[in-house]
Amino acid sequence: MIFKYRIVLDTLDDVIRDIEIRDQATLEDLHNAISQAFGFDGTEMASFYKSDEEWNQGEEFLLFDMSEGEESVKMMNETSLDEVFSKSQTKMIYVYDFFSMWTFYVELADIAEPVDGQDYPNLLFAQGQLPDSPPDKQFEAEKLDDFDDDSNGDDDDITFENLDDFDFDENWN
């Protein structure tokens, strides 16, 4: 079977690529197809994340294992597309280059029969140009009341105006 995906950059402008790829290909193959379709060199860190209908980020699939064997991780090159995508599970988030945080919405749009003579993966459609830099992200954390309560008497407002009060050599180097 052939999976047809729509990949959309998380931006106000429409930057879209449609890619078709074999269902037995891996997430790493899809990563390579996406990075080529958007003009990346494909050498930066990247991850796929399972997603629900509201695009909430779930389980992660890594391109490179940086855990040094300390924990079990799911790898792109060990995960076939038909393991994570189905008619009921159609969405994933793809993040490329964790310093720049290029974020894409990946949605399985169709499942079709392969076409004789067609090479896969195949770029079907491209709209819009990738901007020079990734869209700005605004990350918000939940306000935790436990950290806002100064009733325990601790003074977190330490100033360093007079370094003589501390055992600190300002000319240490």
N, C-alpha and C positions, 0 to 999 in steps of 0.2 A: 504494500500500500504506500501511497504518497501522502505525506502531511503537508498541507499548505498553511503557512503562517503569515500573519500580518504583524510587523514589528514597528512600533511607534515610539519615537523619541519623546520623553517627558518634557515638552515645551509648548509654548502657546502657538508656535507656527507648526504647520503640518509637515513633519519630516517622517516619511513612511517608506518601508520596504516590504514587499511581499516575496516570500521565498518558499519554494517547494523542495522537499527533501524526503528521502526514504524513511519509513517508520522504524527501520532497524538501525538507522544511524544513531550516533551517540549525541549527548548534549554538547560534547566537545566539537563534533562536526557542525552542529547548529551554531555554536559560538564562532567557529571559523567562518561559516557562511555569513553570519551577521556582521562580524568585524570587517570582512571583505566588502560586503554590500554598502557599509557606511564609510569605508575608506580608512579604517584603522589598520595598523600593522599586526594586531593580534598578539602582541608580546606582553601586554599589561595583565595584571591580575583581573580576574572576572569571576562572577558567580551568577548562577540562576537561583531563583527562589520560587517555590511553589506559591500560588496565589489563589485567593478565593474570588468570588464575584465582585467584591468591592476593592480588589487589588491590594489586600492586606498581605504583607510579606510573611511567608511561612518557611518551611524546611529549605536549607541551603544545599546547593550542589557546587563544589569548588573546582576550579581549573587546576590549581596547585595545592597540594597538601602541605600546609605550614604548621600542622599540629605536632610534628616530630613524634608521632605515634602515641601521644598522650591521650588522645580521644578518638573515637570512631567518627569518621567523616565520610560523606558521600561525594564521590568524584564524578566529574563530567564524563571522563573517558570510560567509566565503568557503568554508565547509565544510558540505556537505549531510550529513544524518544517514546516508544510505545509503552515503556514502564511508567512514565510520568504524565503523558498526555493521553486523553481519551475523549469521547463525546461528552462525558460528565466533568472532566478536569481539563479545561481548555486554556487556562491562563497561567503565565509565569512572568516574573520580573527578572530582567537581565541587567546587571550592573557591570560596566566595563571601566577599568582604571579607577581604583579606589581613591586615588588622589584627586582625580577630576570628577568622579561620580557621574559618569554618563549613565543615565537610567532609561531603560526601554521597557515598554509593555509588549509582551509576546503573547499572541493569541492564536490558537489553532482555529483556523477559519473553515477548513474543509479537509476531507479525507477522500482521496480519489485513487483510481487505478493508474499504474505507471504507463507512460506513453512509450511505445517502442522507438528506439533510437534517441531518446532524450537522455541527456546527462543530468545527474543530480548530485549536489544541490543546484538549483536553478533560480536565478533572480527573475521574477515575473514582472515586477512593477517597482518603480522608484519615483517618489515625489518629494520635492524639497531638498534643500542643501543643509548639510550638517553645519551648525554655526561654528565660529572660530573657537569658542569656549562653551563648556556645558552650561545649561541653564542653572541659575542660582537656586539653591535649595534652602528652605527655611525649616530647620528642625526645631521642634518644640518638645520640651519635656514636661511631664506632669508635675505640678507643684505638690511637693510632699510637706504636709504640715509638720511632721516630726522635725524637719530640718529648719523650720522657721521659728521654732519656739525657743526663746532665750531664757525660759523660766528655770533652767538648771543652773544658772549663775555663771556659766562659762562666758568669757569675753573673747569672741572671735575677731574683734577689731584691734589686732596687735599692729602697732606702728613701729617702723624701723628708723625713726628719726635720730636716735642716739645709739650708735653701734657699740659704745663703751659699755652698755648694759648687758651685752651678749659676749660670749666667748667666741669672738669672730675676728680673724685677721683679714682686714680689707685688702691688704697687699700680699695675699697668699701666693700669687703667681708672679 
